[in-house]
Amino acid sequence: MMDQPATEIDLLRAELAELRSEFAAMQAQQPRQQPPAPRAEPASGRRDFLRLAGAAAVGATAVAVGGGAEPAAAQSNQPLLIGVANSATTVNDTTTLNSPSSTALDDQTLFVHNSTVGVLNPPADHRIAIAGITNGVDSTVGTVLRTGVYGRTAGPDSSPIAGGGQGVFGSAAGVDNEYPTVQIGVFGSAAAGGFGMVGLSPTGATSVGVLGRADEGYGLVGSSDTGVSILARNGGRIQQALRATPGSPTVGTFSQGEMIRDSIGDAYICVASGTPGTWQKLTAQHPDYDNAGGSINLLPKPIRLIDTRGGAPITNGSARMTPGTAITAQITGTVVGGLSVPAGAKGILANLTAVAPVGSGFLVVWAEGQSLPLASNLNYSAVTGNPAIANYVISAIGPTGKLNIQCAATATHVLLDVFGFVY
């Protein structure tokens, strides 16, 4: 039987087989082999066209097989490998982790834990960028501290501002750095209406919201140009530990404005910097006298509150005092010549005067609400009290600012001139 001439289909099949053979040979070559360059002359026949198309397809496949593409990122529920070199720029080598949600309050962009549970349980109204947690039982009980986030900086470095840095830096649209030349463990800054740093701790005798410690320098700094540097909320309690010795410091270097309490609880303030500086003791109130006064305040000039002859706020009807009958005088708030003893005063400094007594007797001054004391503040007679006799008096006043005065034995006119108060 004679051979039939080759048809067009037979030619195409032969060309396809040849292309497959060439493709297999190229796969066996180097993985990153570049595809062969196209022929310069135009393809005029079907055979040339098929050769060009096949070579281009094979070349593209070889590049893909050779591993030229970068590895794909980890998919959902797959581990993110940390430690692979980043793609460096001319400025920084940075890996950015973007949150999948900008609105979910329970979102935690980066959550790192060294614990047996790994549960953070943040407040419901918090959205957290970086969360750190640790718990569990340490192998060395009592000597290992569990730390959720630890930040440390050590300088100086190569930057123009040597010696500055923050171990942990937090800013909420606030000042970026008020202290560029010092080492700061934790720095918090916030715009108006915010908090630079907040420390919350569960109720307990040993819980600490914020702990600041420095061997030298400042353990904690509060700064405000127009507001409050440090606010003690709720109970307003501030505890100051006692020193080991009584009295003001005798060794060490101190700055003006520092305050200490000695071993018996007396408070001192440094009024001039130095070694050990110049110290001034603050007034102290004995714990057994909760209504006792503190500082002495002098009026610009004395004011006469009592004159039984007339012409004062308290006159007793312009008559001599009757022996055994007390006058109760409102001391605080009684204005004379634009001056008065303010409310809240605990006592007064005054002159007490007996004028023209009819005989011998004495005057007693004491705070309202207390019993008549067995002591006199001024003794007088018809001789010594004519025309008058005076004595200096310091006396407590009652909680409503009132004072009692009483004469004994014989009647007399009485004057009370107040020139200061204890507050």
DAZI-V303829 format. One record per residue. RES is the residue in three letters. OMEGA is omega in radians with two decimals (* if undefined). Layout:
RES&OMEGA + RES&OMEGA
This chain:
MET&-3.06 + MET&3.11 + ASP&3.09 + GLN&3.10 + PRO&-3.14 + ALA&3.12 + THR&3.11 + GLU&-3.14 + ILE&3.12 + ASP&3.12 + LEU&3.12 + LEU&3.12 + ARG&3.12 + ALA&3.12 + GLU&-3.13 + LEU&3.12 + ALA&3.14 + GLU&3.12 + LEU&3.11 + ARG&3.13 + SER&3.12 + GLU&3.14 + PHE&3.13 + ALA&3.13 + ALA&-3.13 + MET&3.12 + GLN&-3.13 + ALA&-3.12 + GLN&-3.14 + GLN&-3.09 + PRO&-3.06 + ARG&3.10 + GLN&-3.13 + GLN&3.13 + PRO&3.14 + PRO&-3.13 + ALA&3.11 + PRO&3.11 + ARG&-3.09 + ALA&-3.06 + GLU&-3.14 + PRO&3.10 + ALA&-3.09 + SER&-3.11 + GLY&3.14 + ARG&-3.12 + ARG&3.12 + ASP&3.14 + PHE&-3.13 + LEU&3.12 + ARG&3.14 + LEU&-3.13 + ALA&-3.13 + GLY&3.14 + ALA&3.13 + ALA&3.14 + ALA&-3.13 + VAL&3.12 + GLY&3.12 + ALA&3.13 + THR&-3.13 + ALA&3.11 + VAL&-3.14 + ALA&-3.12 + VAL&-3.08 + GLY&3.06 + GLY&3.14 + GLY&-3.09 + ALA&3.10 + GLU&3.11 + PRO&3.11 + ALA&3.11 + ALA&3.13 + ALA&-3.14 + GLN&3.13 + SER&3.14 + ASN&3.05 + GLN&-3.08 + PRO&3.03 + LEU&-3.10 + LEU&3.13 + ILE&-3.13 + GLY&3.08 + VAL&-3.10 + ALA&3.10 + ASN&3.05 + SER&-3.05 + ALA&3.00 + THR&3.14 + THR&-3.09 + VAL&-3.03 + ASN&2.99 + ASP&-2.89 + THR&2.96 + THR&-3.12 + THR&3.05 + LEU&-3.12 + ASN&3.12 + SER&3.08 + PRO&-3.12 + SER&3.09 + SER&-3.08 + THR&-3.08 + ALA&-3.08 + LEU&-3.13 + ASP&-3.09 + ASP&3.03 + GLN&-3.06 + THR&3.11 + LEU&-3.11 + PHE&-3.13 + VAL&-3.14 + HIS&3.04 + ASN&-3.03 + SER&3.10 + THR&-3.10 + VAL&3.13 + GLY&3.14 + VAL&-3.09 + LEU&-3.11 + ASN&3.12 + PRO&3.04 + PRO&-3.03 + ALA&-3.08 + ASP&3.14 + HIS&2.93 + ARG&-2.89 + ILE&3.08 + ALA&3.12 + ILE&-3.14 + ALA&3.09 + GLY&-3.10 + ILE&3.03 + THR&3.06 + ASN&3.11 + GLY&-3.11 + VAL&-3.14 + ASP&-3.10 + SER&3.11 + THR&-3.03 + VAL&3.05 + GLY&-3.14 + THR&-3.10 + VAL&3.13 + LEU&3.06 + ARG&-3.06 + THR&3.11 + GLY&3.11 + VAL&-3.13 + TYR&3.11 + GLY&-3.13 + ARG&3.07 + THR&3.12 + ALA&-3.12 + GLY&-0.02 + PRO&3.10 + ASP&-3.06 + SER&-3.11 + SER&3.13 + PRO&3.12 + ILE&-3.05 + ALA&3.02 + GLY&-3.11 + GLY&3.08 + GLY&3.13 + GLN&3.05 + GLY&3.05 + VAL&-3.10 + PHE&3.10 + GLY&-3.13 + SER&3.06 + ALA&-3.12 + ALA&-3.12 + GLY&3.12 + VAL&-3.07 + ASP&3.13 + ASN&3.09 + GLU&-3.04 + TYR&-3.01 + PRO&-3.04 + THR&-3.14 + VAL&3.09 + GLN&-3.09 + ILE&3.11 + GLY&3.12 + VAL&3.13 + PHE&3.11 + GLY&-3.14 + SER&-3.12 + ALA&3.06 + ALA&-3.09 + ALA&3.11 + GLY&-3.11 + GLY&3.13 + PHE&3.09 + GLY&3.14 + MET&3.13 + VAL&3.07 + GLY&3.13 + LEU&-3.12 + SER&3.11 + PRO&3.13 + THR&3.14 + GLY&-3.06 + ALA&-3.06 + THR&-3.11 + SER&-3.10 + VAL&3.09 + GLY&3.12 + VAL&3.12 + LEU&3.09 + GLY&-3.09 + ARG&3.08 + ALA&3.08 + ASP&3.04 + GLU&-3.14 + GLY&-3.03 + TYR&3.07 + GLY&-3.12 + LEU&-3.12 + VAL&3.00 + GLY&-3.05 + SER&3.08 + SER&3.14 + ASP&-3.07 + THR&-3.10 + GLY&-3.10 + VAL&-3.13 + SER&3.13 + ILE&-3.11 + LEU&3.03 + ALA&-3.03 + ARG&3.14 + ASN&-3.11 + GLY&-3.13 + GLY&-3.04 + ARG&3.03 + ILE&-3.10 + GLN&3.10 + GLN&-3.09 + ALA&3.14 + LEU&3.04 + ARG&-3.06 + ALA&-3.05 + THR&3.09 + PRO&3.10 + GLY&3.14 + SER&-3.12 + PRO&3.09 + THR&3.09 + VAL&3.12 + GLY&-3.14 + THR&-3.06 + PHE&-3.13 + SER&3.12 + GLN&3.14 + GLY&3.10 + GLU&3.11 + MET&3.07 + ILE&2.98 + ARG&-3.10 + ASP&-3.00 + SER&3.12 + ILE&3.03 + GLY&3.11 + ASP&-3.10 + ALA&3.12 + TYR&3.07 + ILE&3.13 + CYS&-3.10 + VAL&3.08 + ALA&-3.11 + SER&3.10 + GLY&3.13 + THR&0.11 + PRO&-3.09 + GLY&3.11 + THR&-3.01 + TRP&3.10 + GLN&3.14 + LYS&3.10 + LEU&3.14 + THR&-3.12 + ALA&3.11 + GLN&-3.12 + HIS&-3.08 + PRO&-3.13 + ASP&-3.10 + TYR&-3.04 + ASP&3.13 + ASN&-3.13 + ALA&-3.10 + GLY&3.13 + GLY&-3.05 + SER&3.07 + ILE&3.14 + ASN&-3.12 + LEU&3.04 + LEU&3.10 + PRO&3.07 + LYS&3.14 + PRO&3.07 + ILE&-3.14 + ARG&-3.12 + LEU&-3.11 + ILE&2.99 + ASP&-3.08 + THR&3.05 + ARG&-3.11 + GLY&3.07 + GLY&3.11 + ALA&3.11 + PRO&-3.14 + ILE&-3.02 + THR&-3.06 + ASN&3.14 + GLY&-3.13 + SER&3.13 + ALA&3.07 + ARG&3.08 + MET&3.09 + THR&3.13 + PRO&3.11 + GLY&3.13 + THR&-3.05 + ALA&2.94 + ILE&3.05 + THR&-3.03 + ALA&3.04 + GLN&-3.06 + ILE&-3.09 + THR&3.09 + GLY&3.11 + THR&-2.97 + VAL&3.04 + VAL&3.14 + GLY&-3.14 + GLY&-3.14 + LEU&3.08 + SER&3.00 + VAL&-3.04 + PRO&3.04 + ALA&-3.11 + GLY&3.10 + ALA&-3.11 + LYS&-3.11 + GLY&-3.13 + ILE&2.96 + LEU&-2.98 + ALA&2.94 + ASN&3.10 + LEU&-3.03 + THR&2.98 + ALA&-3.07 + VAL&3.04 + ALA&3.07 + PRO&-3.13 + VAL&3.13 + GLY&-3.13 + SER&3.11 + GLY&3.11 + PHE&3.13 + LEU&3.12 + VAL&3.11 + VAL&3.09 + TRP&-3.07 + ALA&3.06 + GLU&3.13 + GLY&3.11 + GLN&3.12 + SER&-3.13 + LEU&-3.12 + PRO&3.09 + LEU&-3.13 + ALA&3.13 + SER&3.06 + ASN&3.13 + LEU&3.05 + ASN&-3.10 + TYR&3.02 + SER&-3.14 + ALA&3.13 + VAL&-3.09 + THR&-3.11 + GLY&-3.12 + ASN&0.24 + PRO&-3.11 + ALA&3.03 + ILE&-3.04 + ALA&3.08 + ASN&3.12 + TYR&-3.06 + VAL&2.89 + ILE&-3.07 + SER&3.00 + ALA&3.02 + ILE&-3.06 + GLY&-3.11 + PRO&3.08 + THR&3.05 + GLY&-3.10 + LYS&-3.08 + LEU&3.09 + ASN&3.02 + ILE&3.13 + GLN&3.05 + CYS&-3.12 + ALA&3.04 + ALA&-3.10 + THR&-3.11 + ALA&3.12 + THR&2.93 + HIS&-3.06 + VAL&3.02 + LEU&3.01 + LEU&3.13 + ASP&-3.10 + VAL&3.11 + PHE&3.09 + GLY&3.14 + PHE&3.08 + VAL&-3.04 + TYR&*
